[in-house]
Amino acid sequence: MSNTAHDLAQRLARQAEAVCRNYLSAGRREGGYWLVGDVRNTPGRSMFVRLKESPKGPAGKWTDAATGEHGDLLDVIRESCGLIDFKDVADEARSFPSLPHPEPDRPRLRTPSAPTGSPEAARRLFATSQPIDRTLVETYLRNRGITTLHGTGSLRFHPRCYYRPDEHSPTETWPAIIAAVTDLAGHLTGVHRTWLDPGGFTEAMLGKAPIDTPRRAMGDLLGHAVRFGVAGEVMAAGRRRRDDAVAQMRLADPADGRSPLGGASLRHPVPGHAAATLHRPRR
């Protein structure tokens, strides 16, 4: 049996998930990666281990996004077991195939996943969110000077909404505002997500998460809007900003608020049988 580090690392890589379950038990599998806090098995999500070979690289390789460290599964064994000499690391690695491996999670019957970004995916996300009372969303809005929160049923809170910086990065989770995007008949066609800073409101980030794109929309958006209150003779519309429409409701109560997902949406008909006065806030 070959004793080289390369050969041992390759053997471990063929059982990458079993190695992770045994030595990085504080983590969990998400897609093709094992996520954990660091190579010493700290709970968290900063480090990701590739479980299967892909165009992005071989199985068994890991990177800690927080520190920039990277390596293979021999490093995982060394650090998680607190070993120093390579002989001890190699002995542990050679003994691993003979150990009883933790069983993978049994597959559970699941509802087929909806296509990413589709209206159905948006409906499911909204359905799994919760009312904003006594949540980070309420705190965020009050820190933005919005204290009258009646008629905000279109806003909900999700404590762990998925965020992926790009297609090559692992998925992160952040708390988020989930805003329902509806058509004129009130049918939900999409959602608008605003990820929030779990640490609370700061002057630097104004409550938004410290990520590249803290606002994203999904679903069927053209001609639709995030709506607040009940349609009446006085209405307010704010382009792209829920804060605009909610703030208009606070200043001009009672008023229906409408936050279209783009300037073109303002050209679509105003709901209701009677003529309405539409106020569009200046920026």
C-alpha positions as CSV (number, residue, x, y, z in Angstrom):
1,M,0.0,0.0,0.0
2,S,1.4,3.3,-1.0
3,N,2.3,5.6,1.9
4,T,2.8,8.9,0.0
5,A,0.7,11.9,1.0
6,H,-0.6,12.2,-2.5
7,D,-1.9,8.6,-2.6
8,L,-3.4,8.9,0.9
9,A,-5.2,12.2,0.0
10,Q,-6.6,10.6,-3.2
11,R,-8.0,7.6,-1.2
12,L,-9.6,10.0,1.3
13,A,-11.1,12.1,-1.6
14,R,-12.9,9.0,-2.9
15,Q,-14.8,9.0,0.4
16,A,-14.9,12.8,0.9
17,E,-18.4,12.9,2.4
18,A,-17.7,10.1,4.8
19,V,-14.4,11.8,5.9
20,C,-16.3,15.1,6.5
21,R,-19.0,13.4,8.5
22,N,-16.4,11.8,10.7
23,Y,-13.9,14.6,11.2
24,L,-16.0,17.7,10.5
25,S,-19.2,16.6,12.2
26,A,-20.1,20.1,13.2
27,G,-20.9,20.9,9.5
28,R,-23.4,19.7,7.0
29,R,-23.8,18.9,3.4
30,E,-25.3,21.5,1.0
31,G,-25.3,20.6,-2.6
32,G,-21.9,19.4,-3.7
33,Y,-20.1,20.8,-0.7
34,W,-19.6,20.2,3.0
35,L,-19.9,23.5,4.9
36,V,-18.3,24.0,8.4
37,G,-16.8,26.8,10.4
38,D,-13.1,25.9,9.9
39,V,-10.7,23.0,9.5
40,R,-10.7,22.4,13.3
41,N,-14.4,21.4,13.1
42,T,-15.8,24.7,14.5
43,P,-19.5,25.2,13.8
44,G,-20.2,27.7,11.0
45,R,-20.2,28.1,7.2
46,S,-16.9,29.8,6.3
47,M,-15.1,26.6,5.0
48,F,-16.4,24.5,2.2
49,V,-15.1,21.0,1.1
50,R,-15.8,19.8,-2.5
51,L,-17.4,16.4,-2.2
52,K,-17.3,15.3,-5.9
53,E,-14.9,16.1,-8.7
54,S,-16.2,18.8,-11.0
55,P,-14.9,21.3,-13.6
56,K,-14.1,23.6,-10.6
57,G,-11.6,21.1,-9.1
58,P,-11.0,17.7,-7.6
59,A,-13.0,16.2,-4.7
60,G,-11.5,16.6,-1.2
61,K,-10.1,20.0,-1.7
62,W,-11.3,22.7,0.8
63,T,-11.1,26.5,1.2
64,D,-11.8,28.6,4.2
65,A,-13.3,31.8,2.8
66,A,-12.7,33.7,6.0
67,T,-9.0,33.1,6.3
68,G,-7.9,32.1,2.8
69,E,-6.6,28.8,4.0
70,H,-7.0,25.8,1.7
71,G,-5.8,22.2,1.5
72,D,-6.8,18.5,1.3
73,L,-8.4,16.0,3.6
74,L,-5.1,15.1,5.2
75,D,-5.0,18.6,6.5
76,V,-8.6,18.1,7.8
77,I,-7.4,15.0,9.7
78,R,-4.3,16.7,11.1
79,E,-6.1,19.9,12.3
80,S,-9.4,18.3,13.5
81,C,-7.4,15.6,15.5
82,G,-4.7,18.0,16.7
83,L,-1.9,15.9,15.2
84,I,1.6,17.2,14.5
85,D,3.8,14.5,13.0
86,F,3.0,13.3,9.5
87,K,3.4,9.7,10.6
88,D,0.5,10.1,13.0
89,V,-1.6,11.8,10.3
90,A,-0.8,9.0,7.8
91,D,-1.6,6.3,10.4
92,E,-5.0,7.9,11.0
93,A,-5.7,8.3,7.3
94,R,-4.8,4.6,6.6
95,S,-7.0,3.5,9.4
96,F,-10.0,5.5,8.3
97,P,-11.4,3.0,5.7
98,S,-11.7,0.4,8.4
99,L,-13.6,2.6,10.7
100,P,-17.4,2.5,10.8
101,H,-18.5,5.5,8.8
102,P,-21.4,7.7,9.9
103,E,-24.4,6.9,7.8
104,P,-25.4,9.6,5.3
105,D,-28.8,11.2,5.9
106,R,-31.6,9.0,4.6
107,P,-33.3,10.6,1.7
108,R,-36.7,12.0,2.5
109,L,-39.6,12.3,0.2
110,R,-39.6,15.9,-1.0
111,T,-41.8,18.1,-3.1
112,P,-40.0,18.6,-6.4
113,S,-38.0,21.8,-6.3
114,A,-39.2,24.7,-8.3
115,P,-37.0,26.2,-11.0
116,T,-34.6,28.8,-9.6
117,G,-36.1,32.3,-9.9
118,S,-39.5,31.1,-11.1
119,P,-42.8,32.4,-9.8
120,E,-43.4,29.1,-8.1
121,A,-40.1,29.4,-6.3
122,A,-41.1,32.9,-5.2
123,R,-44.5,31.7,-3.9
124,R,-42.8,29.0,-1.9
125,L,-40.3,31.5,-0.4
126,F,-43.1,33.8,0.6
127,A,-45.1,30.9,2.1
128,T,-42.2,29.9,4.3
129,S,-41.6,33.4,5.6
130,Q,-43.2,34.9,8.7
131,P,-45.0,38.1,9.7
132,I,-42.7,41.1,10.4
133,D,-44.0,41.8,14.0
134,R,-41.1,41.8,16.5
135,T,-38.5,40.8,13.8
136,L,-35.5,42.3,12.3
137,V,-37.7,43.7,9.5
138,E,-39.7,45.8,12.0
139,T,-36.4,47.0,13.5
140,Y,-35.1,47.9,10.1
141,L,-38.2,49.9,9.1
142,R,-38.3,51.8,12.4
143,N,-34.7,52.7,12.0
144,R,-35.5,54.1,8.6
145,G,-38.1,56.3,10.2
146,I,-41.1,54.2,9.2
147,T,-43.1,53.6,12.3
148,T,-46.7,53.3,11.0
149,L,-46.7,49.7,9.8
150,H,-50.4,49.1,9.1
151,G,-51.1,47.8,5.6
152,T,-47.7,46.1,5.3
153,G,-49.0,42.5,4.9
154,S,-47.0,42.3,1.6
155,L,-43.8,42.3,3.7
156,R,-42.6,39.2,5.5
157,F,-39.4,38.1,7.3
158,H,-37.2,35.1,6.5
159,P,-34.5,34.4,9.1
160,R,-32.3,32.3,6.7
161,C,-32.9,33.4,3.1
162,Y,-30.4,31.9,0.6
163,Y,-27.9,34.3,-1.0
164,R,-25.3,33.2,-3.6
165,P,-22.8,35.9,-4.7
166,D,-22.2,34.1,-8.1
167,E,-22.5,30.7,-9.7
168,H,-19.0,29.7,-8.5
169,S,-19.6,30.5,-4.8
170,P,-21.2,28.5,-2.0
171,T,-24.7,29.5,-0.8
172,E,-24.9,31.7,2.2
173,T,-27.9,32.5,4.4
174,W,-28.9,35.9,5.7
175,P,-32.0,37.3,7.3
176,A,-34.2,39.1,4.7
177,I,-37.3,41.1,4.0
178,I,-39.5,39.2,1.6
179,A,-41.8,41.5,-0.3
180,A,-44.7,40.1,-2.3
181,V,-44.9,41.2,-6.0
182,T,-48.5,40.9,-7.2
183,D,-50.6,41.6,-10.3
184,L,-53.7,43.7,-10.5
185,A,-55.8,40.7,-9.3
186,G,-53.7,40.3,-6.2
187,H,-52.0,37.1,-7.4
188,L,-48.4,36.7,-6.2
189,T,-46.1,36.6,-9.2
190,G,-42.7,37.1,-7.6
191,V,-40.9,38.5,-4.6
192,H,-38.3,41.1,-3.9
193,R,-35.6,40.2,-1.3
194,T,-33.6,42.6,0.8
195,W,-31.0,40.9,2.9
196,L,-30.4,42.5,6.3
197,D,-27.5,42.8,8.7
198,P,-28.1,40.4,11.6
199,G,-26.1,42.7,13.8
200,G,-28.7,45.4,13.4
201,F,-28.7,49.0,12.1
202,T,-25.5,50.9,11.4
203,E,-24.8,54.3,9.7
204,A,-22.5,52.5,7.3
205,M,-24.9,49.8,6.0
206,L,-28.2,51.3,7.0
207,G,-29.4,47.9,8.2
208,K,-28.6,46.0,5.0
209,A,-26.4,43.0,4.9
210,P,-22.7,43.6,4.0
211,I,-22.9,41.8,0.7
212,D,-22.4,42.9,-2.9
213,T,-26.1,42.9,-4.0
214,P,-28.4,43.2,-0.9
215,R,-31.5,43.6,-3.1
216,R,-32.6,41.0,-5.7
217,A,-36.0,40.1,-7.2
218,M,-37.3,36.8,-8.6
219,G,-40.4,35.6,-10.5
220,D,-42.6,37.4,-13.0
221,L,-42.0,41.1,-12.4
222,L,-42.9,43.1,-15.5
223,G,-46.0,45.2,-14.9
224,H,-46.4,44.1,-11.3
225,A,-45.6,45.7,-8.0
226,V,-45.1,45.4,-4.3
227,R,-48.4,46.9,-2.9
228,F,-49.3,48.3,0.5
229,G,-52.7,49.2,2.0
230,V,-56.0,49.2,0.2
231,A,-56.6,50.9,-3.2
232,G,-58.5,54.2,-2.8
233,E,-58.8,57.7,-4.3
234,V,-55.3,58.7,-3.2
235,M,-52.4,56.4,-4.0
236,A,-48.6,56.6,-3.9
237,A,-46.0,54.9,-6.0
238,G,-42.3,54.5,-5.4
239,R,-40.0,53.2,-8.1
240,R,-37.9,50.2,-7.0
241,R,-38.0,51.3,-3.3
242,R,-40.5,49.8,-0.9
243,D,-39.3,52.4,1.6
244,D,-40.7,55.1,-0.7
245,A,-44.2,53.7,-0.8
246,V,-44.3,52.8,2.9
247,A,-43.0,56.3,3.8
248,Q,-45.7,57.9,1.6
249,M,-48.3,55.9,3.5
250,R,-46.9,57.3,6.8
251,L,-47.0,60.9,5.5
252,A,-50.3,60.8,3.6
253,D,-52.5,58.4,5.6
254,P,-54.8,57.0,4.4
255,A,-53.1,56.1,1.1
256,D,-52.5,53.0,-0.9
257,G,-48.8,52.4,-1.6
258,R,-47.5,50.8,-4.8
259,S,-43.8,50.1,-5.4
260,P,-43.3,49.0,-9.0
261,L,-40.3,47.0,-10.0
262,G,-39.2,49.5,-12.6
263,G,-40.3,52.7,-14.4
264,A,-42.2,50.8,-17.1
265,S,-44.6,49.4,-14.4
266,L,-45.8,52.9,-13.6
267,R,-47.4,53.0,-17.0
268,H,-49.7,50.1,-16.2
269,P,-53.3,50.8,-15.1
270,V,-54.1,51.8,-11.6
271,P,-56.4,49.2,-9.9
272,G,-59.9,50.2,-8.9
273,H,-63.1,51.2,-10.7
274,A,-62.9,54.9,-9.9
275,A,-60.3,57.4,-11.0
276,A,-57.4,57.7,-8.5
277,T,-54.8,60.4,-7.7
278,L,-51.4,58.9,-8.0
279,H,-48.5,60.5,-6.2
280,R,-45.0,59.6,-7.2
281,P,-42.3,60.7,-4.7
282,R,-39.4,62.7,-6.0
283,R,-35.9,61.4,-5.3
